[in-house]
Amino acid sequence: MTNYLGKPSKLSWRNIWRNRRRSLITMASVFFAVFFCVIMTSYSTGMWDKMIENTLRTQAGHVQIHGKGYWDDKIIDNFLSLDSKSLARLSGLDNIENVSPRVETFAMASYGTVSKGIALIGVSPAQEAAKSNLPVRLAQGEYLTETDNGVLIGEGLSRYLKAGVGDTLALIGQGYHGTSAAGLFPVRGILKLSIDEMNSGMAYLTLAAAQQFIDMPDGYSGILVSIKDNTLLNKTIREVQQTVDTAMLDVYPWKFTMERLLQTAESDKAFNYVVLLILYVIAGFGILGTVIMLTGERRREFAVMISLGMPRRRLASVVALELLIMTLCGVAAALLITVPVAYFFALNPIEISGDMAKMYTDMGMEPVMPMSTTPSIFITQIVIVTAITALTAIYPIRKIFTMKIVGRE
């Protein structure tokens, strides 16, 4: 008898399957806790990762290069100067996918008797087409060529100014070193932009036209750099810094330039943590309820085992091992379901439809919501649910050590 009682793992395994219904309820509690927490976290993380990646590739850039002082004071006098050879060297770096120089400034746009202050964006038409798929947003007219002196304006601005394709806008602004900037620019096309502020207050023109307008050849407000592999970001930044003159230029990673979007993502994650906490509490009470039921049903069994000579410490270890085995079985079952599901929707993301899909497309983003397969998502949920189960084991262990056996104590 003593030899048999000395094998807690064997005894625990037999006890689990002696009452299958009770054990399966415990495993199901763990299974659903892990399943829902993993699915929710994977979906939320995947959605934000995709949104950030889309924004980086279409609008912002993983790396941004600006003149000294420009980030704090976005004026033309803080623009950077970079020749075509330096741009070519940047484009030639291994991990760089797209180099998009820009001229961003403001001007007063006038047509007839109507005027409005707008944002002017000078871009390379070819580079911008590759980066943000700008031609897709063209509602009327034609796209710009590299040597074009025309502009593309939003539909809202077109309606406000009552200017269409073929009409000529007068632009007045400030040039480099306080000079006056003025010019006439024919409207080549009308863009349908998803954000109202952009649609009613923005115009695109070529880099050459923008540089001529502000009287600053080779002048740029910034260089947006998209990379192939974000895990090599720090290495790429070091290579960029070695390529450009850091005494005159600042090189920023996307986590600095997109701080607001990251804060929004963190706020959303904080809300998700609250929901996860509620799920953990529900799962914890579900598991605890099962454990209390298990302990109540087995009080007589525990008393008999102690009476037969099993040390209370050994009995407690048997019960704790039972809970651990049932937890691991529930976790394993959850992983067998959630891992394939997460990988399937990571490769075949849920497609967004309706107005939301149109908004994504207009912004140059793919209208999909994938799931994330980051290993930490699965590991974190497993550790937390296992810890919750370990805490519930305190109840039966305490009962075992405080149980009074008539005739022995």
C-alpha positions, 0 to 999 in steps of 0.5 A: 500500500505504501508503495502504491501511495508513493506514486502521485502521478499514477494516482493523479492520472487514475483519479482524473479519469475515474470521474470523466464528467467532472474532469471534462468540465474542468478541462472545458473551463480552461479550454474556453478561457484560453480559446477566447483570450487567444482569439481576441488578443490575436485579432486585436493585435493583427488588426493594429499591426496591419493598420500600422504597416499599411500606414507606414507603407502608404503614408508615413514611412518606416524611416523619415529624414528631415532637416535639423529643427524641422520636426519642432518647427515645420517651416520652409527655412528648415527644409533639407537639401539632398542631391539626386546621387544621395537619393540614389544611394538611399534607394540602393540600401539592401532593406529599403523598398521605397524612397519618397522625397516630399515637399509639404507646404501651405498656400492660398489657392484662388480661382475666380473670386474664391480663395482657400488656404490649402496644403500643397504636397510635392511628390514624385508621381512614379514614387507616390504611385508605388507607395500610396497608389495615388492614381487609384483615387483619381475620380476625373482627369489624368495623373501627373507626369514627372515633368508636369506643372499641373496639380491634382486637387480633392473633390471637396476643394474642387466644389468649393473653388468651383474649379474643374479639370482644365481650369487654372489655379493661382497659388500664393504662399511663402518661399525659401528664406522669406521670399514670396511664392506665386504661380499658376497651375492647371488642374490635371485631375480631381482626387476622391480622398477618404478624409474630409480635411484632405479632400477639401484642403489638399493639392498634389503637384510634382516635386519639380513644380513644388521646388520651383514654387518655393524657390528651393532646388533640391529642397525637401520637407522630408524623405519617407523611406519604406523598408522590406523587413521591419525587424531590421529597422535599427540596422537600416537606420544605422545604414541610412545615418551612414549614408546621409550627413547627420550633422545637417539631417535628422533620421527618425524611426516610425515609432517616433514619427507615429507616436499619436497612432501608437498611443491610440493603439495602446488605448485600444489595447488597454480597453482589450486588457479590461475585457480580457480581465473580465474573461479571466475573472469569469474563467477563474470563477468557473474553474474555482467552482469546478474545484470546489465541487470536486473537493466537496465530492471527494471529502470522504475519499480524502478522509479515507486516504489519510486514514489509510496512512497517506501523508497530507502533503502527498495527498495535496501534491496528488490533487495539485497534480490532477489540476495541473494535468487537467489544465495542461489538457485544456490548454493543449486542446485550446492550442490545437484549435486556436493556432491553426485558426490564427494561422489560417486567418493570418494567411486568409484575413477577413475581408472588410466590405461596405463603406469601411472597405471603400475608406481603406481602399481610398487610403491605399490600404488593403481592406482586410483584418488579419489575425496575429500569430506572434508567439507571445500571444499564445504563451501569455494566455497559457501562463495566465490561465495556468496561474489562475488554475494554480491559485484555485488549487489553494482551496483543495490543498487548504481543505486537505490540511485542515480536514479533521479525521475522527480517531486520528486527530 
